[in-house]
Each structure stands twice: as C-alpha cells, then as structure tokens.
Amino acid sequence: MWRRTAAIIKKEFLQTLREPRMRVVLLLPPIIQLIVFGYAVNLDVENSPIAWMDQDRTPESRELLAEFEGSPQFRVTHIPAGEEEIQELLDRSAVQAVVRVLPGFGRDIRRGQRTQVQILVDGTNSNSATIISNSASQVVARYAGRIQGEQRTRQRTVSGPGPVRQGPLLSAESRVWFNVDLKSQNYFVPGVVVNIIALVTLMLTAMAIVREKESGTMEQLMVTPIRPIELMLGKTLPFAAVGLLEVLMVTGAALLIFGIPFRGSMLLLLGCAAAFLLTTLGFGLLISTVSSTQQQAMMASFFFFMPAFMLSGFAFPIRNMPLAVQYLTYLNPVRYFMEIVRGIFLKGIGLDVLWPQVMALLVLGTALVGLSVLRFHKRLD
C-alpha cells in the first residue's frame, strides 16, 4: 500500500515539475504576492490630500492653516475659490476633505465667542472618512486649546491674579458627502460587483481555448474554413454577454438586498462595463494562448486576479501604498473600473468626470486583445 502511494506521489511531483511554465507559476507568484502585499496592505490613513478654503483671511485663519500643514495626517493640495470647485474636487476624488473657514472666524476668536470650522468629508470610503473627520477635529481642538492658553496668559499679565474670562469656544462641524451614514456596505458592495465580474469573465475566457486543446478538437477547428479572428470572437462574445448580464444581476442584488444607493446612470454603467470586459476578455485570451492545460489556465488566472484585486483600492487606499506600487496600479484595469462603479453608485457622476478611467480601460483592453490576436496567430502557425 505504502509503496503504491509513494509511486503516485513521485509521479505527481514529476508531472507537475517537468513543465517549465508550471514551475514558474508555482514558485514565482507567491514571492511576488508576498512582496507586493507586504508593502501595499496598509489600512492607516495618513498624508491625506485636503483642500483649504479660507473665507476669512485673517491671522487666526492662517494659524489654523499652519496647524493642518504641520499635521502628518494631512497635506493641503488645493485652494478652491468657490463652491463649484469644491464639488469638482470631491467628484474627482482629488481630495478626501475640504476645510472651510467661514467669514468672521478671526473676529469671533478675538472676542471669545463661539465659532466653527466646516469640514466636508468624502464619505465614499466610510473607514477613511471617519478617521479623517476625527483627525481634523483633533487639529481644530488642538488649535483652540493653544489659543485659549495664550489668551489666559495675556489676561493674567494685564489684570493680575483672579478669575479669567472664558476663551473662545471653537468647534468643528463635519458634513459627510456621498455616504452620509458612513455604512461600510455602501463602499464595499460596489467593489464586490467589480471583483465578481472580473474573476468570472477572466476564468471563463482563459479556459475556452485551452479546453479545445485538451479535448483534441482544436486541430479539427483549424482544418475548417473558420478564420482565427472568427474563432476568437465566437469564443469571447458569449462571455461578454454573460459579463453584462452579471452586471445587471449583481447590481440588482446590491440594490434589493443591501439597499445600496444608486445615484448614477445604468446605461453609463453598462457602457463602462463593456470597456472593462474588453480588458478581462483580452487577458483571458492571452492566458489561453500561453497555457496548455486547464490547470495552468486556472492558476494563471488567479495569479493575475489576486494582485489586481489587492491593488485596485477595494480595501486598501492606493495613496497609502509606496510610490512604486502606486505607479504599478495604473496598469491595473480593475482599479479604473472600481473607481467608475463607486463613482456611479455613490456619487452619481457622469462621463464628464469618468472619461479618464474609461479611456484607460479602452487603451488597456485594445492592447490586450491585440496581443492576444498576435499570439493566437503565432500558435496556429
């Protein structure tokens, strides 16, 4: 019994390791994923880009600006001039929050009267929004405490010992946009839609041509009058239809089961999904042309999907990753579709804001499909 079992184990090792591509697939992906995930997986919110809108322009407001600039949690990147610019910055996710100092801020501080600082937070990511809101409130509270301490010191110097007049009552008023209740489901469920569509369409396409090779019917197809491009279209278009159908099904489930808000256009979502399917189907075809067995195609699909999933911004903010990894994510089509889906679901933004992501998907998809066609012709030759 043990001799036969040992023989089977030896055969499986030899069969698995005799293929050079299988050895690469078995050894290289775990190392790459360990390195990428070890650096990229970071839930801390720091160095967050914010916009500063000063409607008071007094020494007191500039001191508060210095507090935000000196905080490691924030980085002032924009100075909007009006409400429309604030709306545009938040729509494009150029900033995660807007700090607005209202007129009369400095006057109320000097008089010791109650005043407020308004903080507009992008609530698309509920976890980040909560942390940013709390951190901004702490910066304002720290500034208020310092001002109160300085005013008490001046009063004691002028009037001597005795009761000290109450300092300014400064507080921060936070307003969350797009995800008012800060529900994590509203953030994660649209991302799940993206990942389901990516995984299913990628694996189905990757297995399509490999299945023909394993069953021995590829040679039969090659001697028929059908041309290579027709064969590829016949293999991919059904999966494109399946992908669009899944978009409708998963979106409907998200709305009915989880009550996720949908503020955008369904037609725009389907159009962007078609652009995204161009990338997944193209990569699936490329995998099928370099794989000899369905097992290889399956492992290659997961090798692509897992890094694409982790580096898409689904759970970990891309801006918290190392700079080299941030540049790497520009080659990740899942990143662009993740931004599109969350923007349509939660923000209701249109093509005027999303066109850079759509163009990136079209460019990546066209390149992948073209490379797959060239590779497929070479294999047939």
Contacts in CASP RR format, 6 or more apart in sequence:
PFRMAT RR
TARGET T0000
AUTHOR 0000-0000-0000
METHOD contacts of the structure
MODEL  1
MWRRTAAIIKKEFLQTLREPRMRVVLLLPPIIQLIVFGYAVNLDVENSPI
AWMDQDRTPESRELLAEFEGSPQFRVTHIPAGEEEIQELLDRSAVQAVVR
VLPGFGRDIRRGQRTQVQILVDGTNSNSATIISNSASQVVARYAGRIQGE
QRTRQRTVSGPGPVRQGPLLSAESRVWFNVDLKSQNYFVPGVVVNIIALV
TLMLTAMAIVREKESGTMEQLMVTPIRPIELMLGKTLPFAAVGLLEVLMV
TGAALLIFGIPFRGSMLLLLGCAAAFLLTTLGFGLLISTVSSTQQQAMMA
SFFFFMPAFMLSGFAFPIRNMPLAVQYLTYLNPVRYFMEIVRGIFLKGIG
LDVLWPQVMALLVLGTALVGLSVLRFHKRLD
16 22 0 8 1.000
16 26 0 8 1.000
17 23 0 8 1.000
17 26 0 8 1.000
19 292 0 8 1.000
19 296 0 8 1.000
21 290 0 8 1.000
21 291 0 8 1.000
21 292 0 8 1.000
21 296 0 8 1.000
22 296 0 8 1.000
25 296 0 8 1.000
25 299 0 8 1.000
25 300 0 8 1.000
25 303 0 8 1.000
26 299 0 8 1.000
29 299 0 8 1.000
29 303 0 8 1.000
32 307 0 8 1.000
33 306 0 8 1.000
33 307 0 8 1.000
33 310 0 8 1.000
36 307 0 8 1.000
36 310 0 8 1.000
36 311 0 8 1.000
36 325 0 8 1.000
37 310 0 8 1.000
39 321 0 8 1.000
39 322 0 8 1.000
39 325 0 8 1.000
40 310 0 8 1.000
40 311 0 8 1.000
40 316 0 8 1.000
40 321 0 8 1.000
40 322 0 8 1.000
40 325 0 8 1.000
41 310 0 8 1.000
41 316 0 8 1.000
42 316 0 8 1.000
42 317 0 8 1.000
42 320 0 8 1.000
42 321 0 8 1.000
43 127 0 8 1.000
43 315 0 8 1.000
43 316 0 8 1.000
43 320 0 8 1.000
44 320 0 8 1.000
45 73 0 8 1.000
45 127 0 8 1.000
45 128 0 8 1.000
45 131 0 8 1.000
45 132 0 8 1.000
45 135 0 8 1.000
45 317 0 8 1.000
45 320 0 8 1.000
46 72 0 8 1.000
46 73 0 8 1.000
46 320 0 8 1.000
47 72 0 8 1.000
47 73 0 8 1.000
47 74 0 8 1.000
47 75 0 8 1.000
47 319 0 8 1.000
47 320 0 8 1.000
48 73 0 8 1.000
48 74 0 8 1.000
48 75 0 8 1.000
48 96 0 8 1.000
48 97 0 8 1.000
48 128 0 8 1.000
48 132 0 8 1.000
48 135 0 8 1.000
48 319 0 8 1.000
49 75 0 8 1.000
49 77 0 8 1.000
49 78 0 8 1.000
49 94 0 8 1.000
49 95 0 8 1.000
49 96 0 8 1.000
49 319 0 8 1.000
50 68 0 8 1.000
50 74 0 8 1.000
50 75 0 8 1.000
50 76 0 8 1.000
50 77 0 8 1.000
50 78 0 8 1.000
50 95 0 8 1.000
50 96 0 8 1.000
50 97 0 8 1.000
50 98 0 8 1.000
50 99 0 8 1.000
50 132 0 8 1.000
50 136 0 8 1.000
51 76 0 8 1.000
51 77 0 8 1.000
51 78 0 8 1.000
51 79 0 8 1.000
51 80 0 8 1.000
51 86 0 8 1.000
51 89 0 8 1.000
51 94 0 8 1.000
51 95 0 8 1.000
51 97 0 8 1.000
51 98 0 8 1.000
51 99 0 8 1.000
52 65 0 8 1.000
52 68 0 8 1.000
52 76 0 8 1.000
52 78 0 8 1.000
52 79 0 8 1.000
52 98 0 8 1.000
52 99 0 8 1.000
53 79 0 8 1.000
53 80 0 8 1.000
53 82 0 8 1.000
53 86 0 8 1.000
53 98 0 8 1.000
53 99 0 8 1.000
53 100 0 8 1.000
53 101 0 8 1.000
54 61 0 8 1.000
54 62 0 8 1.000
54 65 0 8 1.000
54 79 0 8 1.000
54 101 0 8 1.000
55 100 0 8 1.000
55 101 0 8 1.000
55 102 0 8 1.000
55 103 0 8 1.000
56 101 0 8 1.000
56 102 0 8 1.000
56 103 0 8 1.000
56 104 0 8 1.000
56 105 0 8 1.000
56 106 0 8 1.000
58 104 0 8 1.000
58 105 0 8 1.000
58 106 0 8 1.000
58 107 0 8 1.000
59 106 0 8 1.000
60 105 0 8 1.000
60 106 0 8 1.000
60 109 0 8 1.000
60 110 0 8 1.000
60 147 0 8 1.000
61 101 0 8 1.000
61 105 0 8 1.000
61 106 0 8 1.000
63 143 0 8 1.000
64 101 0 8 1.000
64 105 0 8 1.000
64 117 0 8 1.000
64 140 0 8 1.000
64 143 0 8 1.000
65 76 0 8 1.000
67 139 0 8 1.000
67 140 0 8 1.000
67 142 0 8 1.000
67 143 0 8 1.000
68 74 0 8 1.000
68 76 0 8 1.000
68 99 0 8 1.000
68 136 0 8 1.000
68 139 0 8 1.000
69 76 0 8 1.000
71 135 0 8 1.000
71 139 0 8 1.000
73 132 0 8 1.000
73 135 0 8 1.000
73 139 0 8 1.000
74 135 0 8 1.000
74 136 0 8 1.000
74 139 0 8 1.000
77 94 0 8 1.000
77 95 0 8 1.000
78 85 0 8 1.000
78 89 0 8 1.000
78 94 0 8 1.000
78 95 0 8 1.000
80 86 0 8 1.000
80 89 0 8 1.000
80 98 0 8 1.000
86 98 0 8 1.000
86 100 0 8 1.000
86 120 0 8 1.000
88 94 0 8 1.000
89 95 0 8 1.000
89 98 0 8 1.000
90 98 0 8 1.000
90 120 0 8 1.000
90 122 0 8 1.000
90 177 0 8 1.000
90 178 0 8 1.000
91 347 0 8 1.000
91 349 0 8 1.000
91 353 0 8 1.000
92 353 0 8 1.000
93 122 0 8 1.000
93 124 0 8 1.000
93 339 0 8 1.000
95 122 0 8 1.000
96 121 0 8 1.000
96 122 0 8 1.000
96 128 0 8 1.000
96 129 0 8 1.000
96 132 0 8 1.000
97 119 0 8 1.000
97 120 0 8 1.000
97 121 0 8 1.000
97 122 0 8 1.000
97 132 0 8 1.000
97 133 0 8 1.000
97 136 0 8 1.000
98 119 0 8 1.000
98 120 0 8 1.000
99 117 0 8 1.000
99 118 0 8 1.000
99 119 0 8 1.000
99 136 0 8 1.000
100 117 0 8 1.000
100 118 0 8 1.000
100 119 0 8 1.000
100 120 0 8 1.000
101 117 0 8 1.000
101 118 0 8 1.000
102 115 0 8 1.000
102 116 0 8 1.000
102 117 0 8 1.000
102 118 0 8 1.000
104 115 0 8 1.000
105 115 0 8 1.000
105 117 0 8 1.000
106 115 0 8 1.000
108 114 0 8 1.000
108 115 0 8 1.000
108 168 0 8 1.000
109 115 0 8 1.000
109 147 0 8 1.000
109 168 0 8 1.000
109 170 0 8 1.000
111 168 0 8 1.000
112 151 0 8 1.000
112 165 0 8 1.000
112 166 0 8 1.000
112 167 0 8 1.000
112 168 0 8 1.000
112 169 0 8 1.000
113 168 0 8 1.000
113 169 0 8 1.000
114 168 0 8 1.000
114 169 0 8 1.000
114 170 0 8 1.000
114 171 0 8 1.000
115 168 0 8 1.000
115 169 0 8 1.000
115 170 0 8 1.000
115 171 0 8 1.000
116 170 0 8 1.000
116 171 0 8 1.000
116 172 0 8 1.000
116 173 0 8 1.000
117 140 0 8 1.000
117 170 0 8 1.000
117 171 0 8 1.000
117 172 0 8 1.000
117 173 0 8 1.000
118 172 0 8 1.000
118 173 0 8 1.000
118 174 0 8 1.000
118 175 0 8 1.000
119 133 0 8 1.000
119 136 0 8 1.000
119 137 0 8 1.000
119 172 0 8 1.000
119 173 0 8 1.000
119 174 0 8 1.000
119 175 0 8 1.000
120 174 0 8 1.000
120 175 0 8 1.000
120 177 0 8 1.000
121 129 0 8 1.000
121 132 0 8 1.000
121 133 0 8 1.000
121 136 0 8 1.000
121 174 0 8 1.000
121 175 0 8 1.000
121 176 0 8 1.000
121 177 0 8 1.000
122 129 0 8 1.000
122 177 0 8 1.000
122 178 0 8 1.000
123 129 0 8 1.000
123 176 0 8 1.000
123 177 0 8 1.000
123 178 0 8 1.000
123 179 0 8 1.000
123 182 0 8 1.000
123 187 0 8 1.000
123 346 0 8 1.000
124 178 0 8 1.000
124 179 0 8 1.000
124 187 0 8 1.000
124 342 0 8 1.000
124 343 0 8 1.000
124 346 0 8 1.000
124 347 0 8 1.000
125 187 0 8 1.000
125 317 0 8 1.000
126 179 0 8 1.000
126 182 0 8 1.000
126 183 0 8 1.000
126 184 0 8 1.000
126 186 0 8 1.000
126 187 0 8 1.000
127 184 0 8 1.000
127 187 0 8 1.000
128 317 0 8 1.000
129 176 0 8 1.000
129 179 0 8 1.000
129 182 0 8 1.000
130 182 0 8 1.000
133 174 0 8 1.000
133 176 0 8 1.000
136 172 0 8 1.000
136 174 0 8 1.000
137 172 0 8 1.000
137 174 0 8 1.000
140 170 0 8 1.000
140 171 0 8 1.000
140 172 0 8 1.000
141 170 0 8 1.000
141 172 0 8 1.000
143 170 0 8 1.000
144 168 0 8 1.000
144 170 0 8 1.000
144 171 0 8 1.000
147 167 0 8 1.000
147 168 0 8 1.000
147 170 0 8 1.000
148 167 0 8 1.000
148 168 0 8 1.000
151 165 0 8 1.000
151 167 0 8 1.000
151 168 0 8 1.000
152 164 0 8 1.000
152 167 0 8 1.000
155 164 0 8 1.000
155 165 0 8 1.000
156 162 0 8 1.000
156 164 0 8 1.000
176 182 0 8 1.000
178 346 0 8 1.000
178 347 0 8 1.000
179 186 0 8 1.000
179 187 0 8 1.000
179 346 0 8 1.000
185 258 0 8 1.000
185 260 0 8 1.000
186 260 0 8 1.000
186 261 0 8 1.000
186 345 0 8 1.000
186 346 0 8 1.000
187 342 0 8 1.000
187 346 0 8 1.000
188 314 0 8 1.000
188 315 0 8 1.000
189 254 0 8 1.000
189 258 0 8 1.000
189 260 0 8 1.000
190 254 0 8 1.000
190 260 0 8 1.000
190 341 0 8 1.000
190 342 0 8 1.000
190 345 0 8 1.000
190 346 0 8 1.000
191 314 0 8 1.000
191 338 0 8 1.000
191 341 0 8 1.000
191 342 0 8 1.000
192 250 0 8 1.000
192 254 0 8 1.000
193 247 0 8 1.000
193 250 0 8 1.000
193 251 0 8 1.000
193 254 0 8 1.000
193 341 0 8 1.000
194 276 0 8 1.000
194 312 0 8 1.000
194 314 0 8 1.000
194 334 0 8 1.000
194 337 0 8 1.000
194 338 0 8 1.000
194 341 0 8 1.000
195 309 0 8 1.000
195 312 0 8 1.000
195 314 0 8 1.000
195 334 0 8 1.000
196 246 0 8 1.000
196 250 0 8 1.000
197 243 0 8 1.000
197 246 0 8 1.000
197 247 0 8 1.000
197 250 0 8 1.000
197 273 0 8 1.000
197 276 0 8 1.000
197 277 0 8 1.000
197 280 0 8 1.000
198 276 0 8 1.000
198 280 0 8 1.000
198 305 0 8 1.000
198 308 0 8 1.000
198 309 0 8 1.000
198 334 0 8 1.000
198 337 0 8 1.000
199 301 0 8 1.000
199 305 0 8 1.000
200 242 0 8 1.000
200 243 0 8 1.000
200 246 0 8 1.000
201 239 0 8 1.000
201 240 0 8 1.000
201 242 0 8 1.000
201 243 0 8 1.000
201 246 0 8 1.000
201 277 0 8 1.000
201 280 0 8 1.000
201 281 0 8 1.000
202 280 0 8 1.000
202 283 0 8 1.000
202 284 0 8 1.000
202 287 0 8 1.000
202 301 0 8 1.000
202 304 0 8 1.000
202 305 0 8 1.000
203 297 0 8 1.000
203 298 0 8 1.000
203 301 0 8 1.000
204 239 0 8 1.000
204 242 0 8 1.000
205 235 0 8 1.000
205 236 0 8 1.000
205 239 0 8 1.000
205 280 0 8 1.000
205 281 0 8 1.000
205 282 0 8 1.000
205 283 0 8 1.000
205 284 0 8 1.000
205 285 0 8 1.000
205 287 0 8 1.000
205 288 0 8 1.000
206 284 0 8 1.000
206 285 0 8 1.000
206 287 0 8 1.000
206 288 0 8 1.000
206 291 0 8 1.000
206 297 0 8 1.000
206 298 0 8 1.000
206 300 0 8 1.000
206 301 0 8 1.000
207 288 0 8 1.000
207 294 0 8 1.000
207 297 0 8 1.000
207 298 0 8 1.000
208 235 0 8 1.000
208 236 0 8 1.000
208 239 0 8 1.000
208 285 0 8 1.000
208 288 0 8 1.000
209 218 0 8 1.000
209 235 0 8 1.000
209 285 0 8 1.000
209 288 0 8 1.000
209 289 0 8 1.000
209 376 0 8 1.000
210 288 0 8 1.000
210 291 0 8 1.000
210 292 0 8 1.000
210 293 0 8 1.000
210 294 0 8 1.000
210 296 0 8 1.000
210 297 0 8 1.000
211 294 0 8 1.000
212 218 0 8 1.000
212 221 0 8 1.000
213 292 0 8 1.000
213 293 0 8 1.000
214 293 0 8 1.000
214 294 0 8 1.000
221 231 0 8 1.000
222 380 0 8 1.000
228 373 0 8 1.000
228 376 0 8 1.000
228 377 0 8 1.000
228 380 0 8 1.000
229 373 0 8 1.000
232 285 0 8 1.000
232 372 0 8 1.000
232 373 0 8 1.000
232 376 0 8 1.000
235 285 0 8 1.000
236 281 0 8 1.000
236 282 0 8 1.000
236 285 0 8 1.000
239 277 0 8 1.000
239 281 0 8 1.000
240 274 0 8 1.000
240 277 0 8 1.000
240 281 0 8 1.000
243 273 0 8 1.000
243 277 0 8 1.000
244 270 0 8 1.000
244 273 0 8 1.000
244 274 0 8 1.000
244 277 0 8 1.000
247 269 0 8 1.000
247 270 0 8 1.000
247 273 0 8 1.000
248 270 0 8 1.000
251 262 0 8 1.000
251 266 0 8 1.000
251 269 0 8 1.000
254 260 0 8 1.000
254 262 0 8 1.000
254 345 0 8 1.000
255 262 0 8 1.000
260 345 0 8 1.000
261 345 0 8 1.000
261 346 0 8 1.000
262 344 0 8 1.000
262 345 0 8 1.000
263 344 0 8 1.000
263 345 0 8 1.000
263 346 0 8 1.000
263 347 0 8 1.000
263 348 0 8 1.000
264 343 0 8 1.000
264 344 0 8 1.000
264 345 0 8 1.000
264 347 0 8 1.000
264 348 0 8 1.000
264 349 0 8 1.000
264 350 0 8 1.000
265 344 0 8 1.000
265 348 0 8 1.000
265 350 0 8 1.000
268 344 0 8 1.000
268 350 0 8 1.000
268 351 0 8 1.000
268 354 0 8 1.000
269 340 0 8 1.000
269 341 0 8 1.000
269 344 0 8 1.000
272 337 0 8 1.000
272 340 0 8 1.000
272 341 0 8 1.000
272 344 0 8 1.000
272 354 0 8 1.000
272 357 0 8 1.000
272 358 0 8 1.000
272 361 0 8 1.000
273 337 0 8 1.000
275 358 0 8 1.000
275 361 0 8 1.000
275 362 0 8 1.000
275 365 0 8 1.000
276 333 0 8 1.000
276 336 0 8 1.000
276 337 0 8 1.000
276 340 0 8 1.000
276 361 0 8 1.000
278 361 0 8 1.000
278 362 0 8 1.000
278 365 0 8 1.000
278 366 0 8 1.000
278 368 0 8 1.000
278 369 0 8 1.000
279 333 0 8 1.000
279 361 0 8 1.000
279 364 0 8 1.000
279 365 0 8 1.000
279 368 0 8 1.000
280 333 0 8 1.000
281 369 0 8 1.000
282 365 0 8 1.000
282 368 0 8 1.000
282 369 0 8 1.000
282 372 0 8 1.000
283 304 0 8 1.000
283 368 0 8 1.000
283 372 0 8 1.000
284 301 0 8 1.000
284 372 0 8 1.000
285 368 0 8 1.000
285 369 0 8 1.000
285 372 0 8 1.000
285 376 0 8 1.000
286 368 0 8 1.000
286 371 0 8 1.000
286 372 0 8 1.000
286 375 0 8 1.000
287 297 0 8 1.000
287 300 0 8 1.000
287 301 0 8 1.000
287 304 0 8 1.000
288 297 0 8 1.000
289 372 0 8 1.000
289 375 0 8 1.000
289 376 0 8 1.000
289 379 0 8 1.000
290 300 0 8 1.000
290 375 0 8 1.000
291 297 0 8 1.000
291 300 0 8 1.000
307 332 0 8 1.000
308 332 0 8 1.000
308 333 0 8 1.000
308 334 0 8 1.000
308 335 0 8 1.000
309 334 0 8 1.000
310 316 0 8 1.000
311 318 0 8 1.000
311 321 0 8 1.000
311 325 0 8 1.000
311 328 0 8 1.000
311 329 0 8 1.000
311 332 0 8 1.000
311 334 0 8 1.000
311 335 0 8 1.000
312 329 0 8 1.000
312 332 0 8 1.000
312 334 0 8 1.000
312 335 0 8 1.000
312 338 0 8 1.000
313 329 0 8 1.000
313 335 0 8 1.000
313 338 0 8 1.000
314 338 0 8 1.000
318 326 0 8 1.000
318 329 0 8 1.000
318 335 0 8 1.000
319 326 0 8 1.000
321 329 0 8 1.000
329 335 0 8 1.000
330 360 0 8 1.000
331 364 0 8 1.000
333 360 0 8 1.000
333 361 0 8 1.000
333 364 0 8 1.000
333 365 0 8 1.000
336 357 0 8 1.000
336 358 0 8 1.000
336 360 0 8 1.000
336 361 0 8 1.000
337 357 0 8 1.000
337 361 0 8 1.000
339 354 0 8 1.000
339 357 0 8 1.000
340 354 0 8 1.000
340 357 0 8 1.000
340 358 0 8 1.000
343 349 0 8 1.000
343 354 0 8 1.000
344 350 0 8 1.000
344 354 0 8 1.000
351 358 0 8 1.000
END
